[in-house]
Amino acid sequence: MTRILLINQGHTDNIGDQAIDVVLAGFLASQGHEIVHAPYESRVEDRFDIPFDRMDVTQRIVMRMPHVMARLNRNRIRDSLEHTGHVDAAVIGGGELLAGHWGFNSALLTWCRELHARNVPILLTGVSGNYLGGLNARYYEEALNLCAYVSARDHSTERIVAEKYGVHCQYAPDVVFSYTKVFPESTDTECNHICELCVPVEFDQSSFASMHLASEHDYIDYLAQQLQHTEDDPRVIVTSTIMSDAQYPHHVAKELSDEYHLHAEARTGENLDQFIELLRMSSRVVSARMHACILGLLFGCAIEPIPFREKLKVFGEEYRSVDDIRPVSEASYAGLVRLNDAIEHAIR
């Protein structure tokens, strides 16, 4: 049996990352591979023996020192590969891996260098990100050229990889669009749309400047307007795709109830399965998280992405009016099939 190392952020409490992980692992296992997991990036600054004050700026300064973070990543990744043992190929992805702080940025190059040194074929799948230039660009160019296969989940990243880095790149919609094809039993339970689902992120003025929202009051008002599209005033459930995010959904639900008289309540700490159960109850999803929108579409919800980031604005333009998500799901699954073909070719 072929042993595949799957490297992504599925170990975090972000259920979008968890959904990516379970789809990739589920599909690859269905093709007869044995799957072992490793975190793409962890808090490498925690490897210091010095006890950091979490409010101290020292830690944040260290995280902006690329050579220090690269060294810490290398030590972490070498330990991980030593613990993992022999693998026939490594799949890295998906998600927004071509962006982030220096520790996150250096992870891709470090993984690729260490795997390449061990003659392990590297397949980078379903990634996205922006062109950052400078040292970031040099990191990514080297890493991408060490990969046997590269695919992007959006055409913007596809163009960046091809034009800025000179690397051939496949395109397929986000792997989470394949969730119901990889797990067809997930569609057995009937949906009962009795509420609307709100998935906000915490307000930060700089993040919402493009939406011309100058205060949290403006932001809550915006959410309330998005949630008042039906005459029967349905129940609103406010939640998060971050399992540890307990406070902000409760705050938003209280504001929606007190100030706008919506029947709002908060549900926090939901895992992926529980989040999908919320989607089965929901007619619409108003969300600042892309994977909440993707899963919403798969389970029959109308979506309203909150366009505070460019990727959500583009996502809304592309998918908000889609009546039949099946062709997108088929295209996503075809990308998984191409990934498996590339694995088989790489290990011959």
C-alpha positions as a printed Julia matrix, in Angstrom:
348×3 Matrix{Float64}:
   0.0    0.0     0.0
   1.28   3.47   -0.91
   1.95   5.61    2.15
   1.05   9.29    1.68
   2.04  12.09    4.06
  -0.78  14.66    4.11
   0.48  18.05    5.28
  -2.03  20.81    6.04
  -3.7   22.75    8.86
  -6.33  20.12    9.67
  -4.98  19.88   13.22
  -6.24  23.38   14.07
  -9.65  24.31   15.51
 -10.6   25.96   12.2
 -13.33  23.76   10.73
 -12.57  25.06    7.23
  -9.09  23.58    7.54
 -10.59  20.44    9.06
 -12.96  20.12    6.07
 -10.01  20.37    3.65
  -8.18  17.68    5.61
 -11.06  15.2     5.8
 -11.88  15.56    2.09
  -8.28  15.02    1.0
  -7.73  12.17    3.46
 -11.08  10.55    2.64
 -10.52  10.69   -1.1
  -6.92   9.44   -0.99
  -7.87   6.6     1.36
 -10.65   5.62   -1.07
  -7.96   5.26   -3.74
  -6.13   2.68   -1.64
  -3.49   4.88    0.0
  -2.49   4.8     3.64
  -2.65   8.35    5.02
  -0.42   9.82    7.72
  -0.83  13.42    8.84
   1.52  16.27    9.71
   0.82  19.94   10.54
   1.88  22.33    7.79
   2.77  24.95   10.36
   2.65  25.08   14.13
   3.71  27.75   16.59
   7.42  27.33   16.0
   8.12  30.16   18.42
   6.94  27.79   21.17
  10.13  25.79   20.59
  12.06  28.4    22.56
  12.89  27.44   26.13
  12.36  31.06   27.18
   8.88  31.58   28.7
   7.29  34.35   26.66
   4.83  36.81   28.07
   1.99  36.54   25.52
   1.5   40.31   25.76
   5.2   41.0    25.17
   6.32  42.34   21.8
   9.39  40.05   21.81
   7.44  37.13   20.41
   5.98  39.23   17.61
   9.44  40.57   16.74
  10.82  37.03   16.56
   7.99  36.01   14.22
   9.13  38.72   11.81
  12.72  37.44   11.62
  12.65  35.17    8.55
  15.95  33.37    9.13
  15.11  32.61   12.76
  11.68  31.29   11.81
  13.16  29.25    8.95
  15.61  27.57   11.34
  12.87  26.79   13.84
  10.69  25.39   11.07
  13.54  23.22    9.82
  14.08  21.7    13.26
  10.35  21.08   13.69
   9.91  19.54   10.24
  12.96  17.3    10.53
  11.62  16.0    13.84
   8.23  15.39   12.23
   9.7   13.47    9.28
  11.9   11.4    11.58
   8.83  10.47   13.61
   6.73   9.72   10.49
   9.13   7.29    8.89
   9.02   6.18    5.26
   6.46   7.76    2.94
   6.05   7.28   -0.8
   4.79  10.81   -1.55
   3.72  13.97    0.24
   0.58  16.0    -0.47
   0.64  19.59    0.82
  -2.54  21.69    0.85
  -5.03  23.06    0.34
  -5.88  26.51    1.55
  -4.24  29.91    1.62
  -0.67  28.65    1.95
   0.98  31.28   -0.25
   0.49  34.01    2.36
   0.95  34.71    6.06
   3.6   35.61    8.62
   7.23  34.57    8.23
   6.82  31.34   10.16
   3.96  30.35    7.9
   5.77  31.5     4.76
   8.94  29.59    5.51
   7.03  26.36    6.18
   6.39  25.64    2.5
  10.03  26.03    1.47
  11.25  24.03    4.48
   8.84  21.16    3.84
   9.8   21.08    0.16
  13.54  21.18    0.84
  13.4   18.44    3.45
  11.1   16.17    1.41
  13.14  16.71   -1.75
  16.34  15.82    0.13
  14.67  12.5     1.04
  13.58  11.87   -2.59
   9.89  12.11   -1.63
   7.7   13.42   -4.5
   5.84  16.6    -3.45
   2.33  17.39   -4.67
   0.97  20.83   -3.77
  -2.79  20.94   -4.18
  -5.65  23.43   -3.97
  -3.64  26.4    -2.75
  -4.24  30.13   -3.01
  -2.51  33.36   -2.09
  -1.17  36.67   -3.32
   2.12  37.67   -4.88
   4.07  39.31   -2.05
   7.42  39.93   -3.73
  10.82  40.13   -2.06
  12.05  37.27    0.1
   8.58  35.72    0.13
   8.68  35.42   -3.65
  12.12  33.82   -3.57
  10.89  31.3    -0.96
   7.84  30.39   -3.02
   9.67  30.21   -6.33
  12.17  27.7    -4.95
   9.46  25.66   -3.19
   7.14  25.52   -6.2
   9.94  24.38   -8.47
  10.62  21.44   -6.15
   7.03  20.16   -6.52
   6.09  17.4    -8.95
   2.54  18.73   -9.19
   0.87  22.08   -8.35
  -2.8   23.01   -8.42
  -4.62  26.18   -7.37
  -8.16  26.65   -6.15
  -8.67  29.97   -7.99
  -7.61  31.39  -11.34
  -5.8   34.34   -9.75
  -3.37  32.01   -7.95
  -3.1   29.86  -11.08
  -1.9   32.93  -13.01
   0.5   34.01  -10.26
   2.13  30.57  -10.1
   2.48  30.43  -13.89
   3.48  34.05  -14.59
   5.49  35.02  -11.49
   7.12  31.68  -10.71
   7.18  29.99  -14.12
   5.56  26.81  -12.79
   2.82  24.87  -14.61
  -0.29  24.91  -12.46
  -3.58  23.0   -12.69
  -6.88  24.62  -11.65
  -9.76  23.04   -9.74
 -12.35  24.54   -7.38
 -11.63  24.21   -3.66
 -11.48  20.57   -2.52
 -14.27  21.2     0.02
 -16.67  21.45   -2.94
 -16.07  17.67   -3.18
 -17.29  17.01    0.37
 -20.62  15.45   -0.57
 -19.02  13.36   -3.35
 -16.32  11.98   -1.04
 -18.92  11.46    1.72
 -22.2   10.77   -0.14
 -23.79   9.53    3.08
 -23.71  13.15    4.33
 -26.64  13.93    2.03
 -28.88  11.19    3.44
 -30.4   13.45    6.12
 -33.09  15.82    4.87
 -32.52  19.56    5.28
 -35.09  21.54    7.27
 -34.52  25.24    6.62
 -35.9   26.92    9.75
 -33.23  29.57   10.41
 -30.56  31.79    8.95
 -26.89  31.29    9.84
 -24.53  34.17   10.55
 -20.77  33.52   10.61
 -19.03  36.83   11.4
 -15.4   37.57   12.13
 -14.46  40.03   14.84
 -14.59  43.62   13.66
 -11.35  45.42   12.93
 -11.6   48.81   11.25
  -8.62  48.29    8.95
  -9.96  44.94    7.74
 -13.37  46.4     6.85
 -12.19  49.64    5.28
 -12.96  48.34    1.77
 -16.6   47.92    2.83
 -16.67  51.49    4.24
 -17.63  50.23    7.69
 -16.03  52.64   10.14
 -17.22  51.14   13.42
 -18.51  47.94   14.93
 -21.96  49.54   15.06
 -21.82  49.93   11.28
 -20.73  46.29   11.0
 -23.56  44.94   13.17
 -25.99  47.11   11.22
 -24.67  45.61    7.99
 -25.16  42.08    9.36
 -28.7   42.9    10.48
 -29.59  44.15    7.01
 -28.29  40.96    5.42
 -30.36  38.86    7.83
 -33.72  40.54    7.19
 -34.58  39.12    3.77
 -37.7   37.15    4.68
 -41.11  38.19    5.9
 -41.57  35.52    8.54
 -38.6   36.78   10.61
 -36.83  33.42   11.02
 -34.55  32.44   13.82
 -30.92  33.56   13.43
 -28.06  31.42   14.7
 -24.7   33.15   15.09
 -21.69  30.85   15.1
 -18.06  30.61   14.07
 -15.87  28.27   12.05
 -13.23  28.67   14.76
 -14.15  26.23   17.52
 -12.44  28.28   20.25
 -14.26  31.48   19.25
 -16.78  31.63   22.07
 -17.22  35.32   22.88
 -17.8   37.17   19.61
 -20.76  35.13   18.31
 -22.52  35.69   21.65
 -21.78  39.41   21.42
 -23.16  39.64   17.88
 -26.26  37.61   18.76
 -26.99  39.88   21.72
 -26.63  43.01   19.57
 -28.89  41.58   16.87
 -31.49  40.69   19.49
 -31.32  43.88   21.57
 -30.85  46.49   18.85
 -32.57  44.93   15.85
 -35.12  42.64   17.56
 -34.05  39.59   15.59
 -34.6   36.15   17.11
 -30.86  35.59   17.4
 -28.94  33.08   19.49
 -25.3   31.96   19.52
 -23.92  28.45   19.05
 -20.21  28.12   19.75
 -17.65  25.34   19.87
 -19.27  23.52   16.94
 -17.13  20.87   15.24
 -17.39  20.12   11.5
 -20.25  17.62   11.87
 -22.17  19.95   14.16
 -21.62  22.87   11.78
 -23.08  20.82    8.95
 -26.11  20.09   11.13
 -26.57  23.86   11.51
 -26.42  24.19    7.73
 -29.18  21.59    7.36
 -31.36  23.91    9.46
 -30.45  27.07    7.52
 -31.98  28.71    4.48
 -29.23  31.34    4.13
 -25.64  31.75    5.27
 -24.22  35.22    5.85
 -20.54  34.56    6.32
 -17.09  36.14    6.53
 -15.59  32.64    6.13
 -15.29  31.11    2.66
 -15.6   27.47    3.7
 -18.83  28.21    5.55
 -20.16  29.48    2.21
 -18.88  26.44    0.31
 -20.47  24.01    2.75
 -23.62  26.1     2.75
 -23.94  25.76   -1.02
 -23.45  21.99   -0.79
 -26.27  21.7     1.73
 -28.79  23.82   -0.15
 -28.34  27.24    1.44
 -28.35  30.59   -0.28
 -25.12  32.41    0.55
 -24.18  36.0     1.27
 -20.38  36.28    1.61
 -19.23  39.28    3.66
 -16.74  40.87    1.21
 -14.22  42.29    3.67
 -11.44  40.43    1.84
 -10.87  40.28   -1.9
 -11.21  36.49   -2.0
 -14.7   36.7    -0.45
 -15.72  39.46   -2.84
 -14.61  37.35   -5.82
 -16.2   34.23   -4.32
 -19.52  36.05   -3.94
 -19.42  37.3    -7.52
 -18.72  33.8    -8.8
 -20.97  31.62   -6.63
 -23.72  33.68   -4.97
 -26.09  33.28   -7.91
 -25.23  29.65   -8.7
 -28.47  27.62   -8.79
 -26.87  24.2    -9.36
 -23.65  23.52   -7.47
 -23.22  20.04   -8.97
 -20.98  21.1   -11.9
 -18.67  22.89   -9.45
 -18.6   19.82   -7.23
 -17.81  17.64  -10.26
 -14.96  19.96  -11.29
 -13.55  19.9    -7.76
 -13.7   16.1    -7.7
 -12.0   15.95  -11.09
  -9.16  17.9    -9.51
  -8.84  15.22   -6.85
  -8.72  12.54   -9.54
  -5.92  14.46  -11.3
  -4.06  14.68   -7.99
  -4.26  10.92   -7.57
  -3.09  10.39  -11.15
  -0.13  12.68  -10.43
   0.7   10.67   -7.29
   0.64   7.42   -9.22
   2.86   8.92  -11.93
   5.32  10.41   -9.4
   5.91   7.14   -7.53
   6.4    4.86  -10.56
